């Protein structure tokens, strides 16, 4: 398995006031002969949940790009449980990525 290339810990504040760490990790893309494409794993874990998936692409850049695109979608689940923050700010540092031309 390739190395983790990026990691960030967010805070989830539940309605009870309890805080939980939510860890987001991305692994370096690697070529998958079985899929005949590049794959970049991404994981969001914490507060009793663990979701790991991957972005794919025809090259390493596209696989990484698609993995980063998945992060806000994966975090939406946690937003239903409470308030997500990064350094006590609502902006989590993951920009919205458009996959098509303007």
HURA-V779845 format. One record per pair of residues at least 24 apart in sequence whose C-alpha atoms are under 10 Angstrom apart, sorted by sequence separation. I is the first residue (numbers start at 1). GAP is how many residues later the second one is. D is the distance in Angstrom with one decimal. If there is no record, write none. Layout:
[[I:GAP:D] [I:GAP:D]]
This chain:
[[2:24:10.0] [3:24:5.6] [4:24:6.1] [5:24:9.3] [21:24:8.5] [22:24:4.5] [23:24:9.7] [32:24:9.5] [38:24:8.0] [39:24:5.4] [40:24:5.5] [42:24:9.8] [43:24:9.4] [51:24:9.7] [71:24:9.6] [72:24:7.7] [2:25:6.3] [3:25:5.8] [4:25:9.7] [21:25:6.0] [22:25:6.9] [29:25:9.4] [31:25:9.4] [37:25:9.9] [38:25:5.7] [39:25:7.6] [40:25:8.8] [41:25:9.9] [42:25:6.0] [69:25:8.7] [71:25:9.6] [72:25:9.5] [1:26:8.5] [2:26:5.7] [3:26:9.0] [20:26:7.0] [21:26:7.0] [22:26:9.7] [26:26:9.7] [29:26:8.8] [30:26:9.6] [31:26:9.4] [37:26:8.4] [38:26:8.7] [40:26:8.2] [41:26:6.8] [42:26:7.8] [68:26:8.1] [69:26:8.6] [70:26:9.9] [1:27:8.9] [2:27:7.4] [20:27:5.8] [22:27:9.1] [23:27:9.4] [24:27:9.8] [25:27:9.3] [26:27:10.0] [27:27:9.1] [29:27:8.6] [31:27:9.2] [39:27:9.3] [40:27:6.1] [41:27:9.6] [43:27:9.6] [44:27:7.7] [68:27:9.1] [69:27:7.4] [70:27:9.4] [1:28:9.8] [2:28:7.1] [19:28:8.9] [20:28:9.4] [22:28:9.5] [24:28:9.8] [26:28:8.9] [29:28:9.4] [31:28:8.1] [39:28:8.5] [40:28:9.1] [42:28:8.0] [43:28:8.2] [49:28:9.6] [68:28:9.4] [69:28:6.0] [1:29:8.6] [26:29:9.9] [30:29:9.0] [31:29:7.7] [42:29:7.6] [45:29:9.7] [49:29:8.9] [68:29:8.2] [69:29:8.3] [29:30:8.7] [30:30:6.9] [44:30:6.9] [45:30:9.5] [69:30:8.5] [29:31:5.5] [43:31:8.6] [44:31:7.3] [47:31:8.4] [66:31:9.1] [28:32:8.4] [29:32:8.0] [31:32:9.5] [42:32:9.6] [46:32:9.1] [65:32:8.6] [14:33:9.6] [29:33:9.3] [30:33:8.7] [45:33:9.8] [66:33:8.6] [12:34:8.9] [29:34:6.5] [30:34:9.7] [44:34:9.7] [47:34:9.3] [65:34:9.1] [7:35:9.8] [9:35:9.5] [11:35:9.6] [12:35:8.0] [28:35:9.3] [29:35:6.3] [4:36:9.9] [6:36:9.6] [7:36:9.5] [8:36:9.7] [9:36:9.5] [10:36:9.5] [11:36:9.9] [28:36:7.6] [4:37:9.0] [7:37:9.9] [9:37:9.5] [27:37:8.6] [2:38:9.1] [4:38:9.2] [26:38:8.4] [29:38:9.3] [2:39:9.2] [1:40:9.6] [27:40:9.2] [26:41:7.5] [26:42:7.9] [25:43:9.9] [26:45:9.4] [25:46:9.3] [24:47:7.9] [24:50:9.6] [24:51:9.0] [22:53:9.0] [22:56:8.6] [22:62:8.7] [19:63:9.4] [21:63:9.5] [22:63:9.7] [14:64:9.6] [18:64:9.7] [19:64:9.4] [20:64:9.5] [21:64:9.9] [22:64:10.0] [10:65:9.9] [13:65:9.8] [14:65:9.5] [17:65:9.2] [19:65:9.6] [12:66:7.4] [13:66:9.5] [14:66:9.6] [15:66:7.8] [16:66:9.1] [17:66:9.8] [12:67:8.0] [14:67:6.3] [15:67:6.0] [13:68:8.3] [14:68:4.5] [15:68:8.2] [12:69:8.0] [13:69:5.5] [14:69:6.6] [12:70:6.2] [13:70:5.1] [14:70:8.9] [11:71:9.7] [12:71:5.5] [13:71:6.5] [11:72:8.0] [12:72:4.6] [13:72:8.1] [11:73:5.6] [12:73:6.5] [10:74:6.8] [11:74:5.2] [12:74:9.1] [10:75:5.8] [11:75:6.3] [9:76:9.4] [10:76:5.1] [11:76:8.1] [9:77:7.6] [10:77:7.8] [11:77:7.9] [8:78:8.9] [9:78:9.5] [10:78:9.0] [11:78:9.7] [10:79:9.9] [11:81:9.6] [10:82:7.5] [9:83:9.7] [10:83:9.8] [8:84:9.6] [8:85:9.4]]
